[in-house]
Amino acid sequence: MMLPALVVAGVVAFAEAISLPPLEVSVGRRRGAVDVGATARMLLIGLSAGLSLASAMEVAADELGPEPAAELRLVLRRARVVGLATALATADGLSMRLFHRLARAHMTGAPTIGTIAAFIEEHRTAQRAAVLEKLRRLPVTLTVPLALLILPGFVLLTLGPTVANIVQQLVGGLL
């Protein structure tokens, strides 16, 4: 009677030993992507309200989290010294792609609202593609844990009655 409990305990211990990497890793990677999207959306809201790019960056810095706000404030500080287009072109960090596009739009006189809207759409498309790629790999990733969960039950269902009959015959013969 202890055999099923031992099998289940062994399977659980084995599954725990080969468990997947912690979920925190993927959440940490995702934060940067979310911050760039939030930065772009906040800038788009400010520009749509009629603010200049620098004013929209100031408002966005007040509303966003600490990392994107620090990037925006750094660009604004540089802009006071070397100009907004140069500060955007030389920016680095999580929002570097967004800033470089804004610098090109600012230098050429292209509408910044359209530039940011296009960036947001491309960013969303890239995020969706990454999520779909992870979803496509999910069945392969789950094959081993799923097999480890199903296999003990299958073995018990197929061999259990036979083992029970053998044990009953052995115990019955001893009594």
BELKABEL-V178706 format. One record per backbone hydrogen bond with DSSP energy under -1.0 kcal/mol. CO is the residue of the C=O (numbers start at 1). NH is the residue of the N-H. Records with the same first field share a line. If there is no record, write none. Layout:
CO->NH + NH
//
This chain:
2->6
3->7
4->8
5->9
6->10
7->11
8->12
9->13
10->14
11->15
12->16
13->17
14->18
16->19
23->27
24->28
25->29
26->30
27->31
30->34
31->35
32->36
33->37
34->38
35->39
36->40
37->41
38->42
39->43
40->44
41->45
42->46
43->47
44->48
45->49
46->51
47->50
52->56
53->57
54->58
55->59
56->60
57->61
58->62
59->63
60->64
65->69
66->70
67->71
68->72
69->73
70->74
71->75
72->76
73->77
74->78
75->79
76->80
78->82
79->83
83->87
84->88
85->89
86->90
93->96
95->99
96->100
97->101
98->102
99->103
100->104
101->105
102->106
103->107
104->108
105->109 + 110
111->115
112->116
113->117
114->118
115->119
116->120
117->121
118->122
119->123
120->124
121->125
122->126
123->127
124->128
125->129
126->130
127->131
128->132
129->133
130->134
131->135
132->136
133->137
137->141
138->142
142->146
143->147
144->148
145->149
146->150
147->151
150->154
151->155
152->156
153->157
154->158
155->159
156->160
159->163
160->164
161->165
162->166
163->167
164->168
165->169
166->170
167->171
168->172
169->173
170->174
171->175
//
